[in-house]
Amino acid sequence: MMKAARYYGAHDVRIEQVPDPERRPGEALLRVLRSGMCGTDATEWKAGPHTFPVPGPHPRTGHSGPMIPGHEFIGEVLEADAGGRFSVGEIVASGAGIWCGECVRCREGRTNLCFEYYTLGLNTDGGMAEFVSCPERALVPVPEGLSLDLAGLSQPLAVGLHAARRSGVRDGESVVLIGAGAIGSFVLAGMKSLADIDLTVVDFAGPRLDRALRLGASRIVPVDDNTRAAVLAAVGERGADRVVEASGAPGQLNNAISLVRNGGTILQVGLPSSEQSVDIHSLVMREITVRTTLAHVCGEDLNPALNILLTTDLGAELLDSVLPLERLAEQLERLATGALEGKVLFDPSL
């Protein structure tokens, strides 16, 4: 038996003893060393279930009933297939999203859009537990010299790096980033790793904007009645080449439309909690491209994310704390209410 957090419904996460996971062929059984939470987990805590298959069943995994969350985790390999990719004792990071490798999207390299895609910790039991079994194809080795605490941020950074790739950002462009929370910061780091850009970051005055400057923003603009004018004064009255909307706040896609140049590109990262109206007339008449982004491509994004964490101060800027699983509910509440500025990780051994 192992200790695990189990989600039963909104505001109902319990720490329980449950059976150890069964390792199937092609999987590695991991001792979980660090497991993180994100905005999706907070939404499920606050107003779910939406994504979690509770009561279920999930159409691909078949999972029904209480579920172990946690799709951001690293672990130590305890068991693996003989002759497989990993050996007992290796420290690995999980991408958590599982793809078939055979469908048309997978053959295109867009494994995050696999027709059979599912995610550990979102659609079936995940890493908020002492042990988890994960398909080997969704694991990569953690590089020597990278601490467990920083390696635990690799999956959400991979998501940010994928978003940066989806933005199409290129050297010399002007970019506006709306939202400097955790995901916005990961997207910022991803864009800075891909191109030399002039980057303006918009958010409420406070620690998030201060952090954005330290992470490489060219300038910051606090939200107030003069925000749009201040942004356009910085990037030029015609607007920015690209605008990334990473806040998910109501009305921000239309705000992005007002800040991008004719023929420019908007990347929508944030997920609003309610249906939004969009200025289609402006999109069409100004030939603005709108892109979206989902999860990450494990084979393309997870290794580079680990390297960024190894070679920069990003992890130290974003890591809030490492806590025992018993404190998951209180931290989900902090995240759901906007009281958490950085990333919290959990160590099931504590």
N, C-alpha and C positions, 0 to 999 in steps of 0.2 A: 504494500500500500504506500501511497505517496501523498504529500500535502499539495493541495491545488486550490486555486480560486475558481469558483464556479458561478456563472451568471444565470440568474433565474428570471430576471426582468428588471424594469426600471427601479433604480435605488435598491437592488437586491443582489448583492454579490457576497457569497459566503466562502469562508476558508474551511475546507473539508478534507477528509481522508478518502481517497478514491483509488481504484485499482491502477497499478502501473500500466503504461501504454504498451501495446503489443507491437513489436517491430516486424514489419513485413519485408519481403525481398525487395531490394533496391532502396531501402531506407537505412538510416543510421539512428540508433537510439542515443539521445543526448542527455547528459546531466545539465540542466539549465543553470547557467552562471549569472546571466543578467536578462531581464525581460522588461520591455518598455510599453508605454501606453500612448495612444494618440487621440486626435479629435474624434475619430470614429468610435472609439471605446467610450469617450465621454458622452457622445450623442446617445449611444445605446444605454448608458447609465442614466442619463437625464430623461429620455423620452422613448426608449426602445421597448421591445425589440423591433428593429427594422432590418438590419443586415444579419444579425445573429439568428440561427435557425432554432429559435425557441418560440413555440414548441416544436416547430419543424414539420416534416423533414426537409432537409436541404436537397434540391433536385440533383446535385452532383455527388455530394458526400454521403447523403442519406442520414446525416446527423439529426437527431431529435432530442429535445429536452435540454436540461441545464448543460451549459457549455463552458469549457475552460478558455478564456480569452487569451490574448497575447500573440501578436504577429510580428513583434520586433524583439528577437531574442538571439543570444549566442549560447553556445554550450560546448561541453567536452564530450567527445565521442566515447561511448561505453561499449557499443556493439555495432558492427557493420558487416556487410557481405565480404567473405573472403575474396581477395582479388579486386575489391571495389576501389573507389576513389580515396577512401579515408581509412586511417588506422586508428585503433584504440588509443586514446590519450590526446588526439589532436583537438585543438580549439578551433571551432568553426562558427561562422556567422550564417544565419538563415535568411533567405529572401522571403520565405513563408508562402509566397504565391506559387502554385503548382500548375504546370502546363503539360499537355499531352505530347508535344513534339511532332505531331503528325498532321494536324489540321492546316488549312490554308494560311491562317494567321501565324501559326508557329513557323511554317516554312518561309514566311516573309520576315521572320525575326521578331515579330510583334507578339512575343509569348504572353505578354500581359493581357492580350485580347483573345487568347486561346478559347475555342468554343467549349472546352471542358474545364476551364480555369476555376480553381477554388483556392482559398487562402486559409492556412492554419491560423486559428485564433479569431477568424471572422466567420468561417463556414463550417468549421469542425474544431475539435480541441486543439489548443495552441500552447504557448509557452509560459503562461502564468502558473507554473507547476514545477515540481522538482525534476520531472523528466518529461521528454516529448520525443516522439519518433517522427522524423522528417525525411522525405525523399532526398537522396543524395544530390540529385541534379539541382536542388535549390540551396545547396550549401557551398560555401567557399572558405578556404583556410584564413584564419586571422593572422596577419603578418607579425613576425617576431618584433617585439619592441612596442607594440600597441597594447595599452592597458585594457583590461576587461571593461572598465567603466566607459572608455571611449569607444571601444569596439561595439558596445551595446547600442550605439547611435547609428550604426552603419545602415540598417534597413531604411529608416526615415530619410537619411541623407541620400540613399540610392533613389528614393522617390523624388527628392528635390533635384537630383542630377538628371533624372529622366525628364522632369518638367523643364529643366533648363535646355535640354536637347530639343524638346518639343517646341520651345519658343523660337528656335532657329536663329538665335542670337549670333551676331558676327562682329568681328573687330571693328571698332570705330563708331559703333551705333550708340544712339542715346536710348536708354531704357528707363522706364518708370516702374517701380515695384510697389504695389499697394498692399501693405500688410507685412509687418516685421516680426510676427510671432515665430514659433518654432519652424513651421513649414516654410514660411517666407524666408527665414534665415537660411534654411537648407537650400532653397532655390537660389538665393543670393550667392551662396558659396558655390553652387553648381555653375551658375552663369560666369562667375569670376574665374572659375577653372577652365572654362571653354573659350572665353574671348576677352579682349581688352575693350571695355565699354565704359561709357559715361553713365553712371547709375544713380538715379534719384529715388530715395526710399521715403514712402509716405506712411505715417501711422500717428497715433496719439503721442504727444510729448511724454518722455519718460524713458525707462531702462531699455525698452525694445529699440527705440531709435538710437540711443547711445551705443547699443551693441552693434547696430547696423553700420555705424561709422567705423567701429573697430574691425568689423569684418570686411571692410573695403568699399562701402558706399562712397560715391563722390560727394554726395550731400544728402541731408535729411530735411524733410519738410513736415512739420507737425500739422495735424488736422485742426483747422479752424475755419472761420468764414472766408479767409483769404487763400486757402490751400491751392485751388485751381490756378489762380493768378501767379502764385509763387512758383508752382511747378512749371508753368509755361514760360515764366521769366527765366527759368534755369535751362529748359530744353529748347526754347524757341517757340514763338507764337504759333508756328505751324504744327507743333506737337512732337511727341517722341516717336522714334522709329518703331519701338515695341513697348507695350504696357503689359505687365504681368499682374493679374488680380489674384492675390493670395490671402485675402481676408475672409472672403465668404460673406461679408456683411451686406445687408440689403442695399440695393441701388448702386453697388460698386462696379458692376459691369457697365452700366451707363456712364459712370464717372470715368472708367477706362476709355470708353468711346470718345469722351470729350477731351481726353489728353493725348490721343494717338493722332499721328499725321494722316493725311489722305494716303491711301494705299498701304498703311502700316498694318502691324499685326498685334492682336491681343491674345494673350494666353490666359484662359480661365482655369485657375487652380482651386480656389476656394469653393466650397459647396454651401450655398445659402440654405437656411433652414426652412424656407418657404418659397413658393413659386414667385418668380420675378418677372416684371415687364421689361422689355428690351427695346431700345430705339432702333428698330429695324430700318427705318427710313434713312437714318444717318449711316448705318452700316452699308446699305446698298449704294446710296448716292456718293459715298466717299470710297467705295470699294475697299473696305476694311476686311481683313482676314481675321476670323476668330478660330483659335485652336483650343483644344482641351487636352488634359493629361490624366492618366490613370496609373496608379501604382508605379511599377518600374519593370525594366527588362533585366532579369537577374544576371544573365551572361554578359550584359553590356554595362551595367551600372553598379553592381555590388562591389566588385574589386576596386574600381576607381574611388568609390565612396570610402572604403577602408584606407586607401592610400592618402586621400585628403585628410582623414582623421589622424593619420600617422605623421603627416608633414606640415600640418597647420595647427593653429590654436582654436579651431572651430569647436571641437568637443568641449574644451574647458570653458568656452563662452556659453555653451548651451546646456551643459549638465547642471541640473539643480541639486539632485541628491540620489543616493542609493539606499533603499528602504526594504524592510521585510514585507512579505506578501500581506501580512495582517493589516497593513496600512493602505491597501489598494483602494478601498471604498472612499476614504477621506481624500485621497489624492485625485480620484476620479471626480469628486465633487469640486475640488479646487480647479481642475481643468475645465469642467463644465461651466463654472461660474466666472471664468476669466481671471482667476486669482493666481494662476501659475504662469510664470514667465518663461521657464526653461523646461528641460526634459527630466522626468523622474524615472529612474530604473528600479527594478525590484530584484533582490537576491533571495531566491527561495530557501537558501541554506540558513538565513538569519533567523 
